């Protein structure tokens, strides 16, 4: 499927599903969908495109580990299934890959700004970015300065910090990427969506910074 078309399709109203672990009905942004493959293996369906009956679980490492420990995937599928012991790690890797692909698309389409000075100017401009992407392992000083610049102007700019500098660099083809910013649009919305799920698998989460 064409990636831009996939983005458009994902912009539909977010549905709610029931988590097999907690029993709660949650929006899809807080869940991971799984399907059982023809050979009986529980397979993550990060993009929600694989055929088959969906099995939904909360987007956290703890939730998936609980589902495996209590054999809840088999109960939900009403069949014997195979579950990889590193399922949570596989989900994390898939979420990261999805985000890096979107960052690469943003670079190719000119929708991303890179570097502290460039991002700072954008934050201070009349048309600030919709999303800041900060490396989780970047120095706190630069992040504080960007936050301060936004705060001084009463700006509410969402910030995600769940990717490392190496991962950001891999996505945009540049070394030592600490600060990036995206304009408002489908890519920034999807990156925010995926960051919300990835934070359940990493200690640093995406969040909003505001006054």
Buried (B, 14 or more C-beta within 10 A) or exposed (E): EEEEEBBEEBEEEEEEBBBBBEEEEBEBEBBBBBBBEEEEBBBBBBEBEBEBEBBBBBBBBEBBBBBBEEEBBBEBBEEEBEBEEEBBEBBBBBBBEBBBEBBBBBBEEEBBBBBBEBBBEBBBEEEBBBBBBBBBBBEEEBBEBBBEBBBEBEBEBBBBBBBBBEBBBBBBEEEEBBBBBBBEBBBBBBBBBBBBBBBBBBEBBBBEBEE
